[in-house]
C-alpha cells in the first residue's frame, strides 16, 4: 500500500490526497509529528517537509514530484494532458498554484487566525483543555502580528497576500465561466492542484478532512464569505464530490494521531 507522510492541514498534502483519490489508488496516511517526526522523515526520505510518498522502498518528496511520479507509475486515469498546448497550460497553472494559492493562502490563513479569536481556537483539536483555549483566545491579535512580522507573516504581508488572492480568485472564476475545468473539458493536475491548495481559503463542507466540525465550510473572512468568489468554491466543492474520498468513510486510507516515525 502507498503511504503518505503528511500534516492534515497542509494544502500540499491535500493536493496529493486529491490526486491519489482521483486516480483511485489505495493509500494510508501517516501524520508526522512536527519536530522529531520531521527529523526522522529526513533520515528516511531526504526531506523534512511533507508531503512525502512511500511506494515500496521508494520515497518521493514534494507535491509536484509526487504528482509526476504517480502519473508515470500509475498512468490509469491520467492527470497530465498529452496535447501540447493543454499540457503546457496544465503544468504552468499547477506551478502557479503552488506559489500563489499555496504560499499566499497559508499567509492569509495565519493572518486570519491572528485577527479572529474564535477562528483561532476553532482550529485546535477537540480534546484541547479549556484553559489552553482561553489562553490562545486571549492573545491580542496585534501581538501575533508583531511576532509574525519577523518571519514574513506580519499585518502588511497578510494584507498583500489577501489582495493577491482576491485577484487570483477573480481570474479563476472567469476561467470557469464557460468550461467545466481549468484547461478544458477534462480534469487535470491543474484542477486537482488548485482545488487541493485552496482548502485554507475555505474548508470543504463535507467529511473530507480530519478537522473539527465547526471549521467545515468556513475559511478566511473576506475570501470564503465573498459572494463574488462563490462560483469558484462551488466548482471546487463539485470536484470534491466527484473525486475526493471522505476521510471518515474512505476505503482508500486511514490516519492516526501524530506520532513519531519508526526508522526501518
Secondary structure by P-SEA (a helix, b strand, c coil): cbbbbcccccaaaaaaaaaaaaabbbbbbbbbccaaaaaaaaaccccccccbbbccccccccaaaaaaaaaaaccccccccccaaaaaaaaaaaaaaacccaaaaaaaaaaaaaccaaaaaaaccccccaaaaaaaaaccaaaaaaaaccccccaaaaaaaaaaaaaaaaaaaaaaccccccccccccaaaaaaaaaaccccccccccccccccccccccccccccccaaaaaaaaaaaaaacccccccccccccccbbbbbcc
